Amino acid sequence: MTTATATETTDERALKELQRTHGPALMNFLLGLTYGDRHRAEDLAQETLVRAWQHPEAFEAPFDSMRPWLFTVGRRLAIDARRSRMARPSEVSDGILAATPDPEDRTESAVAVLDVRKAVKALSHDHREVLVQIYFRGLSVAETARALGIPEGTVKSRSYYALRALSRSLPGYSRSSSSQSASSDGIPATSR
């Protein structure tokens, strides 16, 4: 029974010596692999030493130094940890959850409907007529042109300028409110 205790102490001493001799170099190596994330590097270093403890045959290998073995194990653990993080969906913080509307709350959708109605009513009759045909009735450009008795090019032009006017007037939908607040071509939207 004293022999088993002596073996465990020897393993413990060998592990302590391994950590003392190669620990700082291993830590610096792992810091580079984790882009300076000290916490992750420490976790990887600890797991690398656990693997060394689990594989006593590595101590008996014909290596001059254990450092290459430790670096290989540490690098593989870092790769596995990165793959594991990449396979998992990203975590959502409380701030994002607080800002996300409750799907059961119909207030947001009601406000959006009112905004869209107001913005569509503000369009000229010609622009509104084209949008109703294309987006609300689901007609193609050719079908809209036949229904309204205008050329297809006019349908395309009116729908483009109508959508552009909507993007300026709907809150939260415009790409750049400052660049779209004024017409870049100098033609007023009502004359198109």
N, C-alpha and C positions, 0 to 999 in steps of 0.2 A: 504494500500500500504506500510506503514511503517512496517507492520508485516512481509511481504515477505522479506524485506531488513534485518530485524533482524534475520530471519531464515537463510538466506544466510550467514550472518556474523557468526552466531553460527556454521554452518557447516564448514565455513572457519577456525574458531578458533579450532574446534574439529580436523580438518585435520592437522592444524599446530601443535597441541599438540600431535597428533598421530605420526607425522613425528619427532618431537623433542624427544619423549619418545622412539619410536621403530625404528626410521630411521637408527641409527648407527648399531644396531644389525641386522636389515634387510639387510643393505648394506654388512656387513661381511658375512652373510649367502649366499647372492647372489654372492659375489666374489668367494666363494667356489664352487658354482654351475657352474660358468663360467670360472673356472680354472684361476682366477686372472685377467680376462679381465674387467678392471674397466669401460670401456665405455659400454659394454653390461650390466654389473651389474647396472650401473646408469640408463640405459634405462628400465631395468626390475623393479627397485625400483620405478621409476616414474610411470610406468604402474600399478604397484601394488597399489600405492597411488591413482591413478585415479580410479581403481576398488573400492577402499574403499570409495571414494567420490561418485561413482555411486551407491553404495549399502549402504545407510544410516542405513538400518536394521541391518547391522553387528555391528554398535555401540550400538544397543539396545539389542543385544544377551546376554544371561545369562553368558557370559565368565567373568572370573576374569581379563583377559588380552586380548588385541587384537592381541598380538604377534603370537599365533598359527595360527590365521586366516590369518594374513599377510604372514607368512612363507608358508602356504599352497598355497595361491594365487601366491606368488612369485615363488614357486617351479613349480607349474603348468604352469605358463607363461614361465619359463626357459625351461621346457620340450617341450612346444609348439614351442618356438623359435628354439630349436635345431632340432626338427622334420622338421620344415619349411626349415631350412638351408640344411638339409640332402636331402630333396625332390627336392631342386633346383639343377640344374647342377652347377658345380663350375665355378666361373668367370675366364675369361682368361685375363691375364695381357697384356699390350702393348708389353712387351719384347718377349713374346711367339709369338704374332702375327707378330712381325718384323722378327723373326727367321724362321717362317713358309714360305715355298716357295709358290709363287703364282700359283694356279692350272692352270692358263692360260699360264704361262711361261713354255715352253717345254725344256728349257735349262737343268734343273735338270735331266729330264728323258733321254735326249740325252747324257748327261755326264755319267749317269748310264749305258746306253746301251754300250757306248764305253768302260767303265771299265769292264763290264762283258765280252764283246768280247775279249778284251786283256787278261783277266784272263783265259778264256776258251782256247784261242790259246796257252797259256803258259803251259797247261796241256800236259801230254804224250798222244800219239795217242790212246792207250788202254783206258785211263781214259776218254778222250774226247768222244770216240766212245760210251762208256756206258752211259754217261750223255746225249748225243744226243738222244739215243734210249729211255731212261727213261723219261727225262724231256722235250725234245723238240718234240718227236714223241708220247709220252704218252703211251709207252709200259710198260707192267708189267715186273717184274724180270724174270719170266719164259719165256715170249715172247722175251725179250732181249737176254736171254741165247740161245734160239733156233735161233734167227736171227744172232747172232754172233758166234754160234757154240762153246760156252764155258759153263762150269757148272754154276748153279745159285749162288753157293757160291762165285765164282769168280766175278760174276756181282755185288753181294752185297759188296764184299770187294773193288772192283774198284770204285764203286759209293761212298762208305764211304770215301776212301782216296782222291778221286777227290773233293768231297765237302769240305773236311778238307783243301785241298790245296787252294781251292777257298776262303774259309773263311779267310785264311792268306793273300791272295793277294788282296782281295777287300777292299778298304777303307771304314771304318764305319760298316762293317759287321762282323768283327771278335769279338768273345766274350772277348778274352783277348790276345792282341797282343804279350805280353811278354811271356805268357805260350805256345803260339802256334807258336812262331817264329822258334823254333827248334823242330825237331821231338823227341818225348819223348821215342819212342822205339828204336831209333838209326838206323832205316831202312830208307834210302833215298826214297823220294816219287817217284822218277823215276823208282826204281826197283820193285815197287809193281804191 
